[in-house]
Amino acid sequence: MLTRRHRKGHVRIAPETWHLVDKLLRDQWSPEQISGWLSHTQSVQVSHEWIYQYVLRDKLTQERSTGICGVFSHAPTLRDN
């Protein structure tokens, strides 16, 4: 007797698919358009939520690497003339 529901394991999406998603995002496609197009033409299921998470993760990674997040971390100082 099973009392717990079986859940699907985390599906790993191929790096080639993410490269295609990245290209389509640069071509100004929305995550919903990309998700629908992939499911109809490439037989790949990538939800638009996953694409939004991908965009957010990429944005946060770029901000950390360029230091944008920490630009205003210190109070300005006054210089004596």
Secondary structure by P-SEA (a helix, b strand, c coil): cccbbbbbccccccaaaaaaaaaaaaacccaaaaaaaaaccccccccaaaaaaaaaaaaaaaaaaaccccccccccccccc
